[in-house]
Amino acid sequence: MNARPRVLVIAEAANPEWVSVPLVGWSLAQALREVADVHLVTQVRNREAILRTGLVEGQDFTAIDSEPVMRPFWRLAKLLRGGAGKGWTMTTAVSALGYYYFERLLWQRFGDAIEAGEYDLVHRVTPLTPTTPSPVARRCRKAGIPFLMGPLNGGVPWPKGFDRERRQEKEWLSYVRGAYKFLPGYRSTLASASALLIGSQATLSQVPSKYREKCFYLPENAIDPARFGKAAKPHATGPVRACFVGRLVPYKGPDILLEAATPWIREGLLELDIVGDGPLMGSLREQVVREGLAGRVQLHGWVAHTEVQDIMCRAQLFAFPSIREFGGGVVLEAMALGLAPLIVDYAGPGELVGADTGFKVPVGSRAEIVRDFRASLHKLVRNPQLIGAAGERARMRVREQFTWAAKAEQVASVYRWVLARQSDKPCPIREVVV
């Protein structure tokens, strides 16, 4: 058998020019080319962007045209969501129905090659959600070809006391999210998969205990050092500078941050950059004026992704009181630049930030988070050396463990284990009591 495994990578969402899930799909698929012979299968909407990278269609990747079915599902999801950037549970559920057709076309194109043993492994990278079944998994098992899924992430429960924010995000379907377990093929997907790459403890808690032995820990996010080669400005004299980057919506907490930071901004100990746009922009502007913070708080609005780094690198602290983040990619990006993160210890960010690489406050009510963030900021603005030390350790940790190259090596070790080329189980995952 070839020393480099031949892998058919399924990434329905994989686009080098987009962000979020499509960028994760693309980045991991590309990184895996360093450890395996990869052929990428993606959706046709990604075709032109991939061609612009120099990859050869047919040789390096295949674009599946499932648009006749997927387009109506996307339109339905948009209608049911009732607003851009909201109702992601609804989007995921509706998209799952269309995804069956994508894999049907994929099997028509690659089924014979898989059954003939032309690939050592089939690895579904996206969708990242653990709720979307994969009919190809069962067919791979029948063909004797290992099938892997992941990194899988999602399903973080809404914390108690934030039901208003839940409704504002139009997450109506999240109240009955468990219904995904009744989707056709869900149980057979788990049973047929040879390995499940799990991105978070919340996702692990959703996996039935009988499948835990084939679970491996692999957070979904990573960084490309070439894209994050800048470094945050060290604190010298004057006020500490903090920044927030994200949609200006209630659950991400920009208003929580501003309320918590107000006393220290007034004292001249802290300055704040808020990058992003959304429905809270108007009230944040009013809050800045009402509290007399003009000149020390900058509301940048939407900023091109290529320019966000420059704003972040003016700061030393990344203050991000979001109460519901699956992966926390923006936290990882801040750490890569050498900013020390101050976050709520819940879900993705809570798993990325250690005691020596940042600062965490317990998840609680809004008032409790404001109180604890204010206390943490009080300590940090008076001891800025703590920020600098944590930021440097955060930067080092990301460079060592959270690059796409490092991620690919972790996946490669799972490949070896699945193919019985390695006896020790890699990427140990901490058990969750549920």
C-alpha positions in Angstrom: 0.0 0.0 0.0 1.2 3.5 -0.8 3.0 5.2 2.1 0.9 8.3 1.5 -2.8 7.4 1.8 -5.0 8.2 -1.2 -7.9 10.2 0.2 -11.1 11.4 -1.3 -11.9 14.6 0.6 -15.5 15.6 0.6 -15.9 19.3 1.4 -19.2 20.6 0.0 -18.2 24.0 1.4 -14.6 24.7 0.5 -13.7 28.2 -0.8 -10.4 30.1 -0.5 -12.1 33.5 -1.0 -14.8 33.1 1.7 -14.7 33.0 5.5 -16.2 30.7 8.2 -17.0 27.1 7.2 -16.0 27.4 3.5 -12.5 28.7 4.5 -12.2 25.9 7.1 -13.1 23.3 4.4 -10.6 24.7 1.9 -7.8 25.2 4.4 -7.9 21.7 5.8 -8.3 20.1 2.4 -5.2 22.0 1.1 -3.2 21.2 4.2 -3.9 17.5 3.9 -2.2 17.5 0.5 1.1 17.7 2.5 0.4 14.3 4.2 -1.8 12.5 1.7 -2.7 12.2 -2.0 -5.9 14.2 -2.0 -8.7 14.6 -4.5 -11.2 17.2 -3.3 -14.9 17.0 -4.1 -16.8 20.2 -3.6 -19.8 22.1 -4.7 -19.8 23.9 -8.1 -20.2 27.3 -6.5 -16.6 27.0 -5.3 -15.2 26.1 -8.7 -14.0 29.4 -10.0 -12.3 30.4 -6.8 -10.5 27.1 -6.6 -9.4 27.4 -10.3 -7.9 30.8 -9.4 -5.5 29.1 -6.9 -4.0 27.0 -9.7 -5.6 23.6 -8.9 -6.5 21.6 -12.0 -10.1 20.4 -12.3 -10.4 16.7 -12.8 -6.8 16.1 -11.5 -6.9 17.9 -8.1 -10.6 18.5 -7.6 -14.1 17.8 -8.8 -17.0 20.3 -8.6 -20.4 18.7 -8.2 -23.3 20.7 -9.6 -26.1 20.2 -7.1 -27.4 23.7 -7.6 -30.8 22.6 -9.2 -31.7 21.1 -5.8 -29.6 23.2 -3.4 -30.6 26.6 -4.7 -34.3 26.2 -3.7 -33.3 24.9 -0.3 -31.0 27.9 0.3 -33.8 30.3 -0.8 -36.2 28.5 1.7 -33.6 28.8 4.5 -33.2 32.5 3.8 -36.9 33.0 3.9 -37.4 31.1 7.1 -34.4 32.8 8.8 -36.0 36.2 8.3 -32.7 38.1 8.3 -29.0 38.0 7.2 -26.8 36.2 9.7 -29.6 34.9 11.8 -31.4 31.6 12.3 -28.4 29.4 11.6 -30.0 26.3 13.1 -32.8 26.7 10.5 -30.2 27.1 7.8 -28.3 24.0 8.9 -31.6 21.9 9.0 -32.8 23.0 5.6 -29.3 22.6 4.0 -29.1 19.0 5.3 -32.1 18.1 3.2 -30.4 19.3 0.1 -27.1 17.7 1.0 -28.5 14.2 0.4 -28.6 15.1 -3.3 -25.0 16.3 -3.3 -23.8 13.0 -1.9 -26.0 11.1 -4.4 -24.3 12.9 -7.3 -20.9 12.3 -5.6 -21.5 8.5 -5.4 -22.6 8.4 -9.0 -19.3 10.1 -10.0 -17.0 8.3 -7.5 -18.8 5.2 -6.3 -17.1 2.8 -8.8 -13.7 4.1 -7.9 -14.3 3.8 -4.2 -15.6 0.2 -4.5 -12.6 -0.6 -6.7 -10.2 0.5 -4.0 -8.8 3.5 -5.8 -8.9 5.4 -2.5 -7.6 4.2 0.8 -9.9 6.6 2.8 -12.9 8.8 2.3 -12.9 11.9 4.6 -15.9 14.2 4.9 -14.6 17.6 6.1 -17.7 19.7 5.6 -20.5 20.1 6.6 -18.9 20.6 10.0 -22.2 20.1 11.8 -22.7 16.7 13.5 -26.4 16.8 12.6 -26.1 16.2 8.8 -26.1 12.5 7.8 -23.7 11.2 5.2 -25.3 8.4 3.0 -21.8 7.7 1.6 -20.6 6.4 4.9 -22.8 3.3 4.7 -21.7 2.6 1.2 -18.1 3.0 2.1 -18.5 0.5 4.9 -20.0 -2.0 2.5 -17.1 -1.4 0.1 -14.6 -2.0 2.9 -13.2 1.6 2.7 -12.8 3.6 5.9 -14.9 6.7 6.2 -14.0 9.6 8.4 -16.0 12.7 9.4 -14.9 16.0 10.9 -13.9 18.1 12.5 -17.5 18.1 13.7 -18.7 21.0 15.8 -22.0 22.6 16.9 -24.9 22.2 19.2 -23.7 24.4 22.0 -26.7 24.9 24.3 -27.8 28.5 24.9 -26.8 29.5 28.5 -29.5 30.1 31.0 -30.7 33.7 31.2 -30.1 34.4 27.5 -33.5 33.4 26.1 -34.1 36.9 24.8 -30.9 36.8 22.8 -31.9 33.4 21.5 -35.1 34.8 20.2 -33.4 37.9 18.7 -31.2 35.5 16.7 -34.4 33.8 15.4 -33.1 30.5 16.7 -36.6 29.0 17.0 -35.5 25.6 15.7 -32.9 25.3 18.4 -35.7 24.5 20.9 -36.3 21.2 19.1 -32.8 20.7 17.7 -32.6 17.1 18.9 -35.0 16.2 16.1 -32.0 15.8 13.8 -31.5 12.3 15.3 -34.5 11.2 13.3 -33.1 12.3 10.0 -32.7 9.4 7.5 -29.3 7.9 7.7 -28.2 9.7 10.9 -27.7 6.5 13.0 -26.2 4.5 10.1 -23.7 7.4 9.5 -22.4 7.1 13.1 -22.3 3.3 12.9 -20.5 3.2 9.6 -17.9 5.8 10.2 -14.4 4.5 11.1 -13.5 7.7 12.9 -15.2 10.9 14.1 -13.0 14.0 14.5 -14.7 16.0 17.3 -14.1 19.7 17.5 -15.5 20.4 21.0 -16.7 19.0 24.3 -20.2 20.1 23.4 -20.2 18.0 20.3 -18.7 15.0 22.1 -21.6 15.1 24.5 -23.9 14.5 21.6 -22.2 11.3 20.5 -23.7 8.1 21.9 -21.3 6.5 24.3 -21.0 3.4 22.2 -19.2 5.4 19.5 -16.8 7.3 21.8 -14.0 4.9 21.2 -13.7 6.1 17.6 -13.7 9.8 18.5 -10.6 12.0 18.2 -10.2 15.6 19.4 -9.6 18.1 16.7 -10.8 21.7 17.1 -12.1 23.0 13.8 -10.1 26.2 13.5 -6.5 26.9 12.7 -4.5 29.7 11.2 -2.2 30.2 8.2 1.0 31.8 9.4 1.4 33.5 6.1 -1.9 35.3 6.7 -1.2 36.1 10.3 2.4 37.2 10.2 1.9 40.5 12.0 2.4 41.0 15.7 0.4 43.1 18.2 2.0 46.2 19.6 3.5 45.7 23.1 2.2 48.0 25.8 4.7 50.7 26.6 3.1 53.6 28.4 -0.4 55.1 28.7 -3.7 53.2 28.6 -4.0 49.6 27.7 -5.8 49.1 24.3 -8.4 46.4 23.9 -10.4 45.3 20.8 -13.5 43.4 19.9 -14.1 41.8 16.5 -17.5 40.3 15.6 -21.1 40.9 14.6 -22.7 43.5 16.8 -25.5 41.2 18.0 -26.6 40.6 21.6 -25.1 37.1 22.1 -21.6 38.3 21.1 -21.7 40.9 23.9 -20.2 44.1 22.5 -22.6 46.0 24.8 -21.6 43.8 27.7 -17.9 44.7 27.0 -18.6 48.4 26.7 -20.6 48.5 30.0 -17.9 46.5 31.8 -15.1 48.7 30.4 -16.7 52.1 31.0 -15.2 52.9 34.4 -11.6 52.2 33.2 -12.1 54.0 30.0 -13.3 57.1 31.9 -10.2 56.9 34.1 -8.0 56.9 31.1 -6.7 53.4 31.8 -8.2 51.7 28.8 -9.0 52.4 25.1 -11.3 50.2 23.0 -11.7 49.3 19.3 -14.9 47.7 18.3 -14.8 46.2 14.8 -18.0 44.9 13.2 -21.5 45.9 12.3 -25.0 44.8 13.2 -28.2 45.7 14.9 -26.5 47.0 18.1 -24.5 49.6 16.3 -27.0 52.4 17.0 -27.3 51.7 20.7 -23.5 51.4 21.1 -23.1 54.8 19.5 -25.6 56.2 21.9 -23.9 54.4 24.8 -20.5 56.0 23.9 -22.0 59.5 23.8 -24.1 59.0 26.9 -21.2 57.7 29.0 -18.7 60.4 27.7 -16.4 57.8 26.0 -15.9 59.6 22.7 -12.3 59.7 21.6 -11.4 56.6 23.6 -13.8 54.1 22.0 -13.8 53.7 18.2 -16.7 52.0 16.5 -15.1 51.0 13.2 -18.2 49.3 11.6 -17.6 46.7 8.9 -13.9 46.5 7.9 -12.4 44.4 5.1 -10.8 41.2 6.5 -7.4 42.2 5.2 -7.5 45.4 7.2 -8.8 43.9 10.5 -5.4 42.7 11.5 -4.0 46.2 11.4 -6.6 47.4 13.9 -6.1 44.3 16.1 -2.3 44.8 16.2 -2.8 48.2 17.8 -4.2 46.4 20.8 -2.8 44.2 23.5 -6.0 42.6 24.8 -8.8 40.9 22.8 -11.9 41.3 24.9 -14.7 39.0 23.7 -17.6 38.3 26.0 -19.6 36.1 23.6 -21.8 33.6 25.3 -22.2 31.1 22.4 -19.3 30.4 20.1 -18.9 27.0 18.5 -15.3 27.2 17.3 -14.0 30.7 18.3 -11.9 31.2 15.2 -11.6 35.0 15.9 -10.1 34.2 19.3 -7.5 32.0 17.7 -6.7 34.7 15.2 -6.2 37.2 18.0 -3.9 34.8 19.8 -1.9 34.3 16.6 -1.2 38.0 16.6 0.0 38.0 20.2 -3.1 39.5 21.8 -4.1 38.1 25.2 -7.8 37.0 25.1 -10.3 37.8 27.8 -13.3 35.6 27.2 -16.3 33.9 28.7 -15.4 30.3 29.7 -17.9 28.5 27.6 -17.9 26.4 24.4 -15.2 27.0 21.8 -13.2 30.0 23.3 -13.2 28.3 26.7 -11.4 25.3 25.2 -8.9 27.4 23.1 -7.8 29.6 26.0 -5.7 28.1 28.8 -4.9 29.5 32.2 -1.5 30.6 30.9 -2.6 32.0 27.5 -5.4 34.3 28.5 -8.1 35.2 31.0 -11.6 33.7 31.5 -14.7 34.5 33.4 -17.4 32.0 34.3 -20.5 31.9 32.2 -23.5 33.4 34.0 -26.2 35.9 33.7 -25.6 39.1 31.8 -25.1 41.1 35.0 -22.6 38.5 36.3 -20.6 38.6 33.1 -20.5 42.4 33.2 -19.3 42.2 36.8 -16.6 39.7 36.2 -15.4 41.3 33.0 -15.2 44.6 34.8 -13.1 43.0 37.7 -10.8 41.3 35.2 -10.3 44.5 33.3 -9.6 46.3 36.5 -6.8 43.9 37.3 -5.3 43.9 33.8 -5.2 47.6 33.1 -3.3 48.1 36.4 -1.0 45.2 35.6 -0.4 45.3 31.9 2.6 43.1 32.2 0.2 40.2 32.7 -1.4 40.9 29.3 1.9 40.9 27.5 3.1 37.7 29.0 -0.2 35.9 28.3 -0.2 37.3 24.7 3.3 36.0 24.0 2.4 32.5 25.3 -0.8 32.5 23.3 1.1 33.4 20.1 3.5 30.6 20.7 0.8 28.0 21.4 -1.0 28.9 18.2 2.2 28.6 16.2 3.0 25.2 17.7 -0.5 23.6 17.8 -3.0 25.5 15.7 -1.6 26.0 12.2 -3.2 24.1 9.3 0.1 22.2 8.9 -0.1 21.0 12.5 -3.8 20.1 12.0 -3.0 18.1 8.9 -0.3 16.1 10.9 -3.0 15.3 13.6 -5.4 14.1 10.9 -2.6 12.0 9.3 -2.1 10.2 12.6 -5.8 9.3 12.6 -5.5 8.1 9.0 -2.6 5.8 10.1 -4.6 4.5 13.1 -7.7 3.8 10.9 -5.5 2.0 8.3 -3.8 0.0 11.1 -0.4 1.6 10.4 -0.3 3.0 13.9 -1.2 1.1 17.1 -1.4 4.0 19.6 -4.7 6.0 19.4 -3.8 9.6 18.5 -5.5 12.9 19.4 -6.9 11.7 22.8 -10.3 13.3 23.7 -11.3 14.0 27.2 -14.4 12.2 28.3 -17.6 14.2 29.0 -20.0 13.2 31.7 -23.6 13.6 30.3 
